[in-house]
Amino acid sequence: MTNKLDLAVIESRWWVDGNHSVRPIFDMLAGVIAGNPYSYHYEMFNNAESIKEIVRRLADQRDTRYLYIAAHGNEDFICGPREQISRAVLRNLIADVRPRQLHGVFFGCCLFGEQVEALAERAKVTWLAGYTERVDWVHSSAMDLYFWHAFYQSGASRATRAPDRVTQMLLLLWALLIRVPYMFVELGFRVTLSSDNTSYSTFPDDYIDGSEPKDEYLALHNLVVDFIKTNDPGTWPNTLPD
């Protein structure tokens, strides 16, 4: 059991009158994974300037390697309660992060997953994730919790080298696609990966030909299938030593 998650959750206010929050979900995650509901960082943002200040500050801290950004969104921007925050602002913000500061960014927003490839063109992180469909708040929050729990349970969060992070993430993504296809089909979950900051690929689009794995990824897919067949639900493939 790890005593910290290296995770920061950054959330916008959802509605003018009344509000829900993803915070209880991550309190539960942190309690289950780390035995401490305060083992991650939480802040709220309301406009472009505030999210820029938060991300830049957190990216300089050693205990922040992963960001989860929760807000309303569409194909071109995410929403703070005071203004829309454009793709260009977020692209430049992530591009400004020095290599090895942040490893992954997850956008818990409707439709903004359409932009993970565009953001990856300048990003210095290993992976960017998001939803390409308009998602129900409860459904997507449940899938977010499932993803992060699997991410930590699989050991993907412990990989230190970028190539290892990509390998671990691919193992996890194949397993998620097999176990919860709803996440990828109905919600349009997409993850763009890069181990060298120059080239990238997006799962599952670049890894599947029709409905079958492409030949170059068949061995990896079969490894995950064999793992799932021989292990209990709730366990996840891991190629790195514990």
Rosetta blueprint (number, residue, H / E / L):
1 M L
2 T L
3 N L
4 K L
5 L L
6 D L
7 L E
8 A E
9 V E
10 I E
11 E E
12 S E
13 R L
14 W L
15 W L
16 V L
17 D L
18 G L
19 N L
20 H L
21 S L
22 V L
23 R H
24 P H
25 I H
26 F H
27 D H
28 M H
29 L H
30 A H
31 G H
32 V H
33 I H
34 A H
35 G L
36 N L
37 P L
38 Y L
39 S L
40 Y L
41 H E
42 Y E
43 E E
44 M E
45 F E
46 N L
47 N L
48 A H
49 E H
50 S H
51 I H
52 K H
53 E H
54 I H
55 V H
56 R H
57 R H
58 L H
59 A H
60 D L
61 Q L
62 R L
63 D L
64 T L
65 R L
66 Y E
67 L E
68 Y E
69 I E
70 A E
71 A L
72 H E
73 G E
74 N L
75 E L
76 D L
77 F E
78 I E
79 C E
80 G L
81 P L
82 R L
83 E L
84 Q E
85 I E
86 S E
87 R H
88 A H
89 V H
90 L H
91 R H
92 N H
93 L H
94 I H
95 A H
96 D L
97 V L
98 R L
99 P L
100 R L
101 Q L
102 L L
103 H L
104 G E
105 V E
106 F E
107 F E
108 G E
109 C L
110 C L
111 L L
112 F H
113 G H
114 E H
115 Q H
116 V H
117 E H
118 A H
119 L H
120 A H
121 E L
122 R L
123 A L
124 K L
125 V L
126 T L
127 W E
128 L E
129 A E
130 G E
131 Y E
132 T L
133 E L
134 R L
135 V L
136 D L
137 W H
138 V H
139 H H
140 S H
141 S H
142 A H
143 M H
144 D H
145 L H
146 Y H
147 F H
148 W H
149 H H
150 A H
151 F H
152 Y H
153 Q H
154 S L
155 G L
156 A H
157 S H
158 R H
159 A L
160 T L
161 R L
162 A H
163 P H
164 D H
165 R H
166 V H
167 T H
168 Q H
169 M H
170 L H
171 L H
172 L H
173 L H
174 W H
175 A H
176 L H
177 L H
178 I H
179 R H
180 V L
181 P H
182 Y H
183 M H
184 F H
185 V H
186 E L
187 L L
188 G L
189 F E
190 R E
191 V E
192 T E
193 L E
194 S L
195 S L
196 D L
197 N L
198 T L
199 S L
200 Y L
201 S E
202 T E
203 F E
204 P L
205 D H
206 D H
207 Y H
208 I E
209 D E
210 G L
211 S L
212 E E
213 P E
214 K L
215 D H
216 E H
217 Y H
218 L H
219 A H
220 L H
221 H H
222 N H
223 L H
224 V H
225 V H
226 D H
227 F H
228 I H
229 K H
230 T H
231 N L
232 D L
233 P L
234 G L
235 T L
236 W L
237 P L
238 N L
239 T L
240 L L
241 P L
242 D L
